[in-house]
Amino acid sequence: MLDIASIVGVVLGLLAVFGGGIAEGISIGSLIQITAFLIVMGGTVAAMLISTPMDTIQLGMKLAKDVFIFNPGQMKTLAEEVIKYSELARRESILSLEKNVNDAPHPFLQRALRCAVDGYSPDTISDVMETEIALTEEKETNAAKMFENAGGFAPTIGIIGAVLGLIVVMNGLAKGGGTDELGKGIAVAFVATIYGLLFANIFFIPFGNKLKTRAVFNKKLKQMMLAGVLGIVGGLNPRVIQERIRAYYED
């Protein structure tokens, strides 16, 4: 399911910057500079590679799509699946869940149900799965911070690009270039600064913030499934389990 807010936000942000520039009489061609783009993006990526472990970078790239694709309804859907498992266990036994474990719609739920079928105590299941929840949240949060850090690098790299452009302009002026060329060169140089600020405030920082909310949601989702499985192991009535996990997805 597409996250309309993220899509609209990116499109609106780009329209605001480029549309505003065009409205002020700036040609679209002057705002599109391949060299400035390469300096800002190349420098930002380099800074990310230096400052961030490779496994975190790989996870961040994998999670980036979650900024635009998100299904909040999966919380209720998975809750309904947990209730079905609880009803089956109540009607037959926990061991009857074994044939259905691999069909569970979420890997975390599969592992939790496997622990239940294997006869783990509630405390052991809680310890094992809570550890997984905490470690996964830490990894996803670090991936989100990677984008936030990139949002700090990009404007600085943009300034470096602007300075490099000005050096080129001044060298040209020293060789006898005219004032028209000087003005044009300065305008091109400052496009790198615009790119740095644009990427930081339209992409990197917002991406990081959105991925943090996704990490919180994923943690909540897993806590809901764990609460349901612990209820099953504890022999609770399915209706009690339903009431216990309903708070996770109802306002």
N, C-alpha and C positions, 0 to 999 in steps of 0.2 A: 504494500500500500504506500503510495507516494505521500511524502510529507509536504503538503501544499505550502505551508508557512515557510519552509526552507527554500523552496523553489521560488516563490514570490519574492522572498527577501533578497536572494541573489540577483534576480532579474531587476527588481526595483533599485537595488544598490548600483548596479551597472548603468541602468538608465539615468539615475540621478547624477552620476559622475559624468558620463559621456554626453548625456542629453543636456546637462547643464553647461558643459563646455561648448557644445555646438550652439546652444542658445546664446552664448556670449560671443559667438562669431568665430570660434576656434574650429578649424577644419578637422574632420574625423581622421584624415591622414596624419596630421601633426600629433595626434594622440596615440597613434599606433606606431611604435618604434620597436622593431625586432631586437636591436642591440640592447636597448634598455630592458626589455623583457628578459633576455638571456642573462644579463648582469644580475638583475634582481632575483630571478628564479634560481639561477645557477648558484649564486652566493648564498641564498637562503637554504637551498638543499644541502650545500656543502656544510653550512653551520649546523644543520639538523644531523647530518651524518657524524660530525665530530662530537656533538653533545649528547646524542641519543643512542642507546644500544640498538643493534640491528634488529633484534627480535621485537623490540617496541616499535620500530619504524615499520616492520612488516605487518604487525598487528594494526597499527594506525592506518596504513593503506587499505587493509582489509575492512576496517570498521568505517572508513570514510563514506562508503555508500549508505550507511545507516543514518547519515545526516538527511538524506533525501528519501530513504525507504524505511518505513516504520509502521508497525501494526499494533496499536495499543489494545486492540480487541483480543490479542492472544492471551492476555491475562485471564479474561473470563472463559475463553475457550479451554485453556489448560485447567482451570479450576473445575470445569464441568467434567473433564477427563479424569481428574483426581477423584471426583465424587463417584464416577462410574467404577473405578477401581475399588473404592471403599465399599460400594454396594456388593461387588462381586466377592470381596474378601469377607464381608459380613454374611453373605448368603452361603458361601462355601467355606473357604479358609484362605489365609495368606498364601499358602503354597499354591493355590489355584491361580495366583497371579503370574506364576512363572512362565506359563505359555504366552502371556500377553506382554511381558516386560519389553521385548524387542520392538513391539508395536507402539510403545509410548511415543507421543509426538515431539518429545523434547529429550535431548541426551541427558540432561540433569535428572529428569524424572525417571529415565531408564536406570540410571545408576542408583538413585535413591530406592527405587522399587527392588532392584537387585539386592541391595543390602537388606531390605526387609524380608525378601524371600529366603535369603541365606541365613536368616535367623539372628542378625545383629540386634543387640539391645538398643532401645531408644536413645540412650546416652551415646553409644558408639556411633549410631547413624548420625546423630546431631553433630558430634565432634567431627566426623569425616566430612560431612556435607557442608557444614559451616566453614570449615577450613577451605574447602574448594570455593565457596562463595567469596570469602575474604580475598583469596589469592587472585581470583578472576577479576574482582572489583579493582584490586590494586593494578593489575595489568591494563585494564580498560581505562582507568583513570590516568595512568602514565601515558597511554596512547593519546588521550585527550590533551594532556599537558604538552605533548610534543607539538601539537598544532598551536597551542597558545605560545609556546616558545618561538615557533616560527613567526608568529605575529609580532614578536619583539625583534627578531632578526631582520625581517623584511624592510622596515623603514630605514634602518641603519644602512643596509646594503643599498637601498635606494639613494641615500645621500652620497654613498661612495660612488655610485654610478653617475650622479650629478656632478660630483667633483671631477671625475675622470673626463666627463664631457666638457666641462669648463676648461680643463687643461688643454684639451684638443683645440677648443675655440681660441684660447689665448696663444697657443702655438701658431695657429693660423693667422691671428692678428699680428703677431710678431714678424710673420713672413710677408706682411703687406696686405692682409685681408681687409675688406671694407667693413664699415659699420653694419651694413645690411646682413652680411654673413655672420657678424658677431651676434646680432640680435637673434637671428635664426638658430644659430648654434646654441645659444643660451636656452632658448625655448625647448630645443630638443633635449638638452642636458637635464632640464627639470622634469621631463617626462618620467625619468627613472625614479625621482622622488614620489611622483604621483603613483607610479606602479607599486612602490614599496608600501605606501600608505593604503592603497586600494586593496592589495592582496592581504595585508594585515587585518584590515577592519571590515572587509566584506567576506573574506574567505577564512583565513587561518584562525583568528580569535573566535569568530562565531562558530566555526567548526568545532573548536575545542570545547566551547561552552555547551554546544548541543550534544557532543559525545559524552560529556559529563552527566547530562540528564539521562542519556541512554544507559550509562553504567548504573545509575541509581535505579532505573526501571528494571534492568536485568537482575540486579540484586533483589529487588522487591519480588520479582517474578519467581526467582528460585526460593526465596524464603516462603512464599505462598505454597509452592509445591512441597517443600520440606515439611511445613506445618501439616499439610494433608497426609503425607506419608507417615509422619509420626503419629497422627491420629489413627491411621489404619493399624499400625503396629500396636498402639495402645488399646485397640478394640473398641474405639468410640463409635457411636451410632453415626451413620452417614449424614444424618441431619445436623448433628453436633459439629461434624467436620465441615459441613457446608457453611454453617454459621461462623465457624472459626476462620475460614479462609475468605469469606465474603468481604470482610473489611479491607482486603488487599485491593479489590477492584471496584468497590463502590465508594462514592464520595460521601 
